[in-house]
Amino acid sequence: MNIISGDEMRKKKVMVVDDDHEFLNEIKEVLTSSGYEVVVVNNSLLVFDTVVKVRPDVILLDLNMPNKSGFEIASELKYSLLTKQIPIIAISGYLKDEHYISLMEICGIKNRIEKPINPLDIIAKIEGY
């Protein structure tokens, strides 16, 4: 007899950070219909406090955000004891640029998805964590 613990039954909580409202709505629909609990943030200045409050299992982070870039956000999360263990998946249309790749490594971003996004790719990346 297999017993499933509460942790195994809990939905994986995914935070999606992007300033594009249309993208946020689309990705939220895809992830919710795939069984994830989804929290969206469209203001880069609110990300850190929201992460601390919500405690997501993984963060999908757009790198090109107004006010505070995704690189700044990732660095802030990487160097905080409260958030450094949360994996970040970068989302951008510029992920083949060597400068971007170097910055992602410095900021602790270990995974990335290029826009336009294939929903199956996102789910596969999330399930890797």
C-alpha distance (Angstrom), angle and dihedral (degrees) to the residues before:
residue distance angle dihedral
M1 . . .
N2 3.81 . .
I3 3.76 117.0 .
I4 3.79 116.9 -159.2
S5 3.77 114.9 -148.6
G6 3.79 123.6 -139.8
D7 3.81 90.5 -105.8
E8 3.80 92.0 56.5
M9 3.80 91.5 49.7
R10 3.80 94.0 47.7
K11 3.76 115.4 103.6
K12 3.78 114.9 -115.6
K13 3.81 108.4 -107.5
V14 3.80 114.1 -134.2
M15 3.79 124.3 -171.5
V16 3.80 115.8 -156.6
V17 3.81 117.3 -161.7
D18 3.80 117.9 -167.9
D19 3.80 136.5 128.1
D20 3.83 92.0 -139.3
H21 3.82 106.0 95.7
E22 3.81 93.5 -166.2
F23 3.80 91.6 53.4
L24 3.82 91.0 47.3
N25 3.80 91.5 52.8
E26 3.81 92.6 47.9
I27 3.80 95.8 47.0
K28 3.80 92.3 43.9
E29 3.80 89.9 54.3
V30 3.82 92.5 48.3
L31 3.81 94.5 47.5
T32 3.80 95.7 42.0
S33 3.80 91.4 50.7
S34 3.82 87.6 50.5
G35 3.81 91.3 57.3
Y36 3.80 102.4 -97.2
E37 3.77 127.4 132.3
V38 3.81 103.7 -126.1
V39 3.80 130.5 -158.0
V40 3.81 117.7 -175.6
V41 3.79 127.1 -158.7
N42 3.80 121.5 -173.8
N43 3.81 98.8 175.8
S44 3.79 116.4 75.2
L45 3.80 91.6 -155.3
L46 3.82 91.3 62.6
V47 3.80 98.8 49.4
F48 3.81 101.8 92.5
D49 3.81 95.5 48.2
T50 3.80 91.0 44.8
V51 3.81 92.1 50.5
V52 3.81 91.0 51.2
K53 3.81 91.2 48.4
V54 3.82 98.8 42.1
R55 3.85 100.4 33.8
P56 3.83 97.8 -152.3
D57 3.80 122.0 -159.0
V58 3.81 91.2 -134.6
I59 3.81 136.7 4.7
L60 3.81 126.1 -141.6
L61 3.81 103.9 -157.0
D62 3.79 129.4 -169.7
L63 3.79 108.4 -142.6
N64 3.81 96.3 -152.4
M65 3.78 105.1 66.2
P66 3.81 129.2 146.5
N67 3.83 120.0 -114.3
K68 3.81 94.7 13.1
S69 3.81 122.8 25.3
G70 3.77 123.5 -130.6
F71 3.80 87.3 -111.6
E72 3.81 90.9 58.2
I73 3.79 91.1 46.6
A74 3.82 92.3 49.0
S75 3.82 91.5 49.4
E76 3.78 91.5 49.4
L77 3.81 90.6 50.7
K78 3.82 92.9 44.5
Y79 3.80 94.1 54.9
S80 3.80 98.0 45.4
L81 3.80 118.2 92.2
L82 3.81 87.8 -145.0
T83 3.80 95.6 58.1
K84 3.81 111.6 17.3
Q85 3.82 93.8 101.3
I86 3.83 94.2 57.6
P87 3.82 110.6 100.9
I88 3.79 117.4 -127.3
I89 3.80 124.4 -151.6
A90 3.81 112.1 -162.4
I91 3.79 119.6 -136.9
S92 3.80 120.1 -161.6
G93 3.75 145.5 126.5
Y94 3.81 91.2 -127.1
L95 3.78 102.4 59.7
K96 3.79 96.9 124.7
D97 3.81 91.6 63.2
E98 3.84 108.9 108.3
H99 3.80 91.2 -142.2
Y100 3.82 90.2 56.6
I101 3.80 91.8 47.5
S102 3.83 91.7 51.7
L103 3.81 92.0 47.7
M104 3.81 91.1 49.3
E105 3.80 90.9 54.2
I106 3.81 91.6 48.7
C107 3.81 90.7 49.7
G108 3.80 93.3 49.8
I109 3.80 97.0 -108.4
K110 3.78 106.3 148.2
N111 3.79 101.2 174.8
R112 3.78 136.9 39.7
I113 3.78 143.6 -173.9
E114 3.77 123.5 -158.9
K115 3.80 122.4 -135.9
P116 2.96 130.5 -88.4
I117 3.76 87.1 59.2
N118 3.77 128.3 -141.6
P119 3.83 107.4 -147.5
L120 3.81 91.6 -141.5
D121 3.82 90.2 56.3
I122 3.80 91.5 52.3
I123 3.79 92.9 49.2
A124 3.82 91.3 48.0
K125 3.82 91.2 51.3
I126 3.82 92.6 47.3
E127 3.80 91.9 48.6
G128 3.81 88.5 55.2
Y129 3.81 87.7 73.3
